[in-house]
Amino acid sequence: MAGLIKKRLRILYSKILACLQTMPQDAAYRKYTEQLVNDRFSHVKSEPDVGKLEQKINCGQIEEVIAQAEYELALSRKMAEWKPWEPLVEEPPANQWKWPI
Protein backbone atom coordinates (compact mmCIF):
# COMPACT_ATOMS: atom_id res chain seq x y z
CA MET A 1 0.00 0.00 0.00
CA ALA A 2 2.76 2.46 0.91
CA GLY A 3 4.40 1.84 -2.46
CA LEU A 4 1.22 2.79 -4.32
CA ILE A 5 0.78 5.93 -2.25
CA LYS A 6 4.34 7.06 -2.86
CA LYS A 7 4.04 6.21 -6.57
CA ARG A 8 0.89 8.35 -6.79
CA LEU A 9 2.65 11.28 -5.12
CA ARG A 10 5.69 10.90 -7.39
CA ILE A 11 3.46 11.01 -10.46
CA LEU A 12 1.51 14.04 -9.21
CA TYR A 13 4.62 15.98 -8.20
CA SER A 14 6.30 15.17 -11.53
CA LYS A 15 3.26 16.44 -13.43
CA ILE A 16 3.12 19.63 -11.35
CA LEU A 17 6.82 20.32 -11.94
CA ALA A 18 6.41 19.67 -15.67
CA CYS A 19 3.52 22.13 -15.81
CA LEU A 20 5.52 24.74 -13.89
CA GLN A 21 8.32 24.45 -16.45
CA THR A 22 6.00 26.05 -19.03
CA MET A 23 5.79 29.24 -16.95
CA PRO A 24 8.35 32.06 -16.86
CA GLN A 25 11.05 31.53 -14.22
CA ASP A 26 10.28 34.86 -12.56
CA ALA A 27 6.54 34.12 -12.18
CA ALA A 28 5.74 34.21 -8.46
CA TYR A 29 3.42 31.20 -8.64
CA ARG A 30 6.12 29.11 -10.31
CA LYS A 31 8.86 30.12 -7.86
CA TYR A 32 6.95 29.36 -4.69
CA THR A 33 5.09 26.30 -5.92
CA GLU A 34 8.27 24.80 -7.35
CA GLN A 35 10.01 25.31 -4.02
CA LEU A 36 7.18 23.63 -2.08
CA VAL A 37 6.77 20.73 -4.50
CA ASN A 38 10.52 20.06 -4.71
CA ASP A 39 10.70 20.00 -0.92
CA ARG A 40 7.82 17.54 -0.62
CA PHE A 41 9.10 15.48 -3.55
CA SER A 42 12.48 15.07 -1.87
CA HIS A 43 10.74 13.77 1.26
CA VAL A 44 8.72 11.29 -0.82
CA LYS A 45 11.90 10.03 -2.50
CA SER A 46 13.91 9.69 0.71
CA GLU A 47 11.40 8.51 3.34
CA PRO A 48 10.19 4.89 3.02
CA ASP A 49 7.82 5.03 6.04
CA VAL A 50 4.45 6.69 5.36
CA GLY A 51 3.99 7.76 9.00
CA LYS A 52 7.32 9.54 9.04
CA LEU A 53 6.57 11.03 5.62
CA GLU A 54 3.35 12.53 7.02
CA GLN A 55 5.37 14.08 9.86
CA LYS A 56 8.01 15.50 7.52
CA ILE A 57 5.49 17.03 5.13
CA ASN A 58 3.36 18.17 8.10
CA CYS A 59 0.13 18.75 6.18
CA GLY A 60 -2.17 16.06 7.50
CA GLN A 61 -2.61 12.42 6.62
CA ILE A 62 -1.06 11.09 3.43
CA GLU A 63 -4.49 10.92 1.78
CA GLU A 64 -4.86 14.66 2.40
CA VAL A 65 -1.40 15.28 0.96
CA ILE A 66 -2.43 13.38 -2.18
CA ALA A 67 -5.62 15.46 -2.43
CA GLN A 68 -3.59 18.66 -2.03
CA ALA A 69 -1.25 17.53 -4.82
CA GLU A 70 -4.23 16.80 -7.08
CA TYR A 71 -5.66 20.26 -6.39
CA GLU A 72 -2.27 21.87 -7.00
CA LEU A 73 -1.93 20.06 -10.33
CA ALA A 74 -5.36 21.32 -11.41
CA LEU A 75 -4.47 24.85 -10.29
CA SER A 76 -1.09 24.79 -12.04
CA ARG A 77 -2.79 23.81 -15.30
CA LYS A 78 -5.28 26.66 -14.87
CA MET A 79 -2.49 29.13 -14.06
CA ALA A 80 -0.66 28.07 -17.24
CA GLU A 81 -3.88 28.73 -19.14
CA TRP A 82 -4.66 32.06 -17.45
CA LYS A 83 -1.07 33.43 -17.61
CA PRO A 84 -1.41 35.90 -14.71
CA TRP A 85 2.21 37.04 -15.22
CA GLU A 86 1.29 38.77 -18.50
CA PRO A 87 0.34 42.46 -18.50
CA LEU A 88 -3.31 43.42 -18.11
CA VAL A 89 -5.39 43.65 -21.28
CA GLU A 90 -6.76 47.04 -20.17
CA GLU A 91 -6.06 49.49 -17.37
CA PRO A 92 -7.85 48.76 -14.09
CA PRO A 93 -10.33 51.33 -12.73
CA ALA A 94 -8.66 54.12 -10.75
CA ASN A 95 -10.46 53.32 -7.48
CA GLN A 96 -10.35 49.56 -7.81
CA TRP A 97 -8.76 49.02 -4.38
CA LYS A 98 -10.37 51.94 -2.54
CA TRP A 99 -13.01 51.11 0.03
CA PRO A 100 -15.59 52.45 0.66
CA ILE A 101 -16.21 54.09 -2.67
BELDAUR-V780364 format. One record per residue. RES is the residue in three letters. PHI is phi in radians with two decimals (* if undefined). PSI is psi in whole degrees, -180 to 180 (999 if undefined). Layout:
res->[RES,RES]
phi->[PHI,PHI]
psi->[PSI,PSI]
This chain:
res->[MET,ALA,GLY,LEU,ILE,LYS,LYS,ARG,LEU,ARG,ILE,LEU,TYR,SER,LYS,ILE,LEU,ALA,CYS,LEU,GLN,THR,MET,PRO,GLN,ASP,ALA,ALA,TYR,ARG,LYS,TYR,THR,GLU,GLN,LEU,VAL,ASN,ASP,ARG,PHE,SER,HIS,VAL,LYS,SER,GLU,PRO,ASP,VAL,GLY,LYS,LEU,GLU,GLN,LYS,ILE,ASN,CYS,GLY,GLN,ILE,GLU,GLU,VAL,ILE,ALA,GLN,ALA,GLU,TYR,GLU,LEU,ALA,LEU,SER,ARG,LYS,MET,ALA,GLU,TRP,LYS,PRO,TRP,GLU,PRO,LEU,VAL,GLU,GLU,PRO,PRO,ALA,ASN,GLN,TRP,LYS,TRP,PRO,ILE]
phi->[*,-1.07,-1.11,-1.18,-1.12,-1.16,-1.10,-1.07,-1.15,-1.05,-1.10,-1.07,-1.13,-1.13,-1.17,-1.09,-1.10,-1.11,-1.15,-1.13,-1.13,-1.41,-1.68,-1.05,-1.12,-1.59,-1.18,-1.02,-1.03,-1.11,-1.01,-1.33,-1.22,-1.07,-1.08,-1.11,-1.16,-1.08,-1.11,-1.17,-1.09,-1.14,-1.14,-1.09,-1.20,-1.67,-1.83,-1.34,-1.58,-1.11,-1.06,-1.21,-1.09,-1.03,-1.17,-1.18,-1.27,1.04,-2.39,1.73,-1.24,-1.07,-1.12,-1.21,-1.12,-1.12,-1.07,-1.07,-1.14,-1.12,-1.14,-1.16,-1.10,-1.08,-1.15,-1.10,-1.17,-1.16,-1.09,-1.12,-1.30,-1.32,0.90,-1.18,-1.40,-1.36,-1.11,-1.12,-1.23,-2.45,-1.21,-1.27,-1.02,-1.03,-1.78,-0.99,-1.82,-1.60,-2.47,-1.30,-1.41]
psi->[-44,-36,-40,-39,-47,-37,-42,-44,-40,-44,-48,-48,-36,-41,-40,-48,-38,-41,-40,-28,-21,-9,155,146,-26,2,128,-44,-44,-47,-51,-36,-41,-42,-48,-47,-42,-39,-48,-39,-39,-36,-42,-41,-35,-22,112,-25,124,-39,-44,-34,-43,-42,-40,-43,-37,46,38,-167,160,-31,-37,-36,-40,-44,-42,-41,-38,-43,-40,-38,-45,-43,-42,-37,-40,-41,-39,-34,-43,-30,62,-11,-13,156,157,150,-37,164,139,157,148,-40,30,-40,11,133,138,158,999]
